[in-house]
């Protein structure tokens, strides 16, 4: 991956010396690859909050880019896909903590 393909760091994260990158996700060789930081929250439900907020950002981004997209409908489709994948995974999780 070239530097030009990297996503920008949000301005608030650049300004805050205590900011922390939590998650990176790539699609490489047709598969999802993840790097994540963990251990910052004792309560596992905090990850649920992060995932819910992320889903809302995704839905809003699509709605902003395409006026025919309704953010709430898009969010419901994300929710359906999320729940379906949790109930019947299409792939096994692999890898290790480094």
C-alpha positions in Angstrom: 0.0 0.0 0.0 1.4 3.3 -0.9 1.3 6.4 1.3 -1.2 8.0 -1.1 -3.7 5.3 -0.3 -3.5 5.9 3.4 -6.4 7.7 5.1 -5.8 11.0 6.7 -5.4 11.4 10.5 -8.4 13.4 11.8 -7.3 16.9 12.9 -8.5 16.4 16.5 -6.3 13.3 16.8 -3.3 15.3 15.4 -3.9 18.1 17.9 -4.4 15.8 21.0 -1.1 14.5 22.4 -3.1 11.8 24.2 -5.0 10.5 21.1 -4.9 6.8 20.5 -5.4 4.9 17.3 -7.7 1.9 18.1 -8.4 0.2 14.8 -7.1 -0.3 11.3 -8.8 -2.5 8.7 -7.4 -3.5 5.2 -8.7 -5.6 2.4 -5.7 -7.4 1.0 -5.7 -10.5 -1.2 -9.4 -10.5 -1.1 -9.5 -10.9 2.7 -10.0 -8.6 5.7 -6.9 -7.8 7.8 -7.1 -6.0 11.1 -4.7 -4.3 13.5 -6.2 -3.2 16.8 -5.2 -1.7 20.1 -6.9 -3.1 23.1 -6.8 -3.0 26.9 -8.0 0.6 27.1 -11.5 -0.4 28.4 -12.4 -2.8 31.2 -16.0 -3.0 30.0 -16.4 -5.0 26.8 -19.6 -3.1 26.0 -17.4 -0.1 25.2 -16.3 -1.9 22.0 -20.0 -2.2 21.2 -20.3 1.6 21.5 -17.3 2.1 19.2 -18.8 -0.3 16.6 -22.2 1.4 16.8 -20.6 4.9 16.4 -18.5 3.6 13.5 -21.7 2.2 11.8 -23.3 5.6 12.1 -20.3 7.3 10.6 -20.3 4.9 7.7 -24.1 5.4 7.1 -23.7 9.2 7.3 -20.8 9.2 4.9 -22.7 7.3 2.3 -25.7 9.6 2.7 -23.5 12.6 2.2 -22.0 11.2 -0.9 -25.3 10.1 -2.5 -28.5 12.0 -2.0 -30.5 8.9 -2.8 -29.1 7.1 0.2 -31.1 7.4 3.5 -28.7 7.2 6.4 -31.2 5.4 8.7 -32.0 2.8 6.0 -28.3 2.3 5.3 -27.7 1.9 9.1 -30.4 -0.8 9.3 -28.7 -2.7 6.4 -25.4 -2.5 8.3 -27.2 -3.8 11.4 -28.7 -6.7 9.5 -25.3 -7.6 8.0 -23.6 -7.3 11.4 -26.2 -9.6 13.1 -26.1 -12.1 10.2 -22.4 -12.3 10.4 -22.4 -12.7 14.2 -25.0 -15.5 13.9 -23.5 -17.4 11.1 -19.9 -16.3 10.3 -18.8 -16.5 6.7 -15.1 -16.9 7.8 -13.0 -18.0 10.7 -11.1 -15.4 12.7 -7.4 -16.1 12.6 -4.2 -14.4 13.6 -2.6 -13.6 16.9 -1.8 -10.8 19.3 1.6 -9.3 18.6 
